[in-house]
């Protein structure tokens, strides 16, 4: 059994995109990051960086002991190797083409768009320099992806973990100050993925847990979310 410790954020959605596309059975274990669930000792045992998602595989391919994996990119790679899907095998040049775009998302698109979200939507004060910096860097990264998609339907040719990693970070393009009409190849790719039934199922599961938006987030929840204060204990 696969147990996914999850909250409906871009990084959380990456994993449900894979699980739904691969039609794997799994259990969702909500980790409410607005209440501080990510700081609970039980969760820290499998995700020492107090970030979700995290995965526990109770039936790994090798050995009999459960395997836990944290970091969304590592989870995607683990699931791809476990199932033989959405990542070519070891030695195939396409594997490294896929992985380099996965790591591009992990090291670039995700962190920069994340800072964009923070300073545009969550920061207690509006800092023009920070907002401008991250909106422009997000636009640059969108441009990199748009150019990559000029002659292909998906980032590494076939639909892969590279697409699953990047797509959730494009969903909030309006909040990031981006217009997809400025990136026509990326827009076609985005709409192609959004139309997948597996993607719609994945996002519906997220909605069943929480809206995942800041609309109903209290000031205390924001302080917990960004590590400014620890959650109160009973």
GIDAMO-V626735 format. One line per field, one symbol per residue. ss: DSSP state (H for helix, E for strand, L for the rest). phi: phi as a letter, one per 40 degrees, with the letter a starting at -180 (. if undefined). A space follows every 50 residues. Layout:
ss->???
phi->???
This chain:
ss->LEEEEELLLHHHHHHHHHHHHHLLLEEEEELLLLLLHHHLHHHHLLLLLL LLLEEEELLLLLLLLLEEEELHHHHHHHHHHHHLLLLLLLLLHHHHHHHH HHHHHHHHHHHHHHHHHHHHHHLLLLLHHHHHHHHHHHHHHHHHHHHHHH HLLELLELLLHHHHHHHHHHLLLLLLLLLHHHLHHHHHHHHHHHLLHHHH HHHHHHHHHLLLLLLLLLHHHHHHHLLLLLLLLL
phi->.cbbcaacbdcccdccdcccccfccabcbcbcccbgdcccdccccbbccf bbcabbbcbccbgbcdbbbbgccccccccccccgbgadcdgcdccccccc cccdcccbdccccccddcccbbdcbcbddcccdccccccccdcccccccc bacbdbhcdaccccccdcccdcdcccgbbcccbccccccdcccdcccccc cccccccccacgbcdbccccccccdcgcacccbc
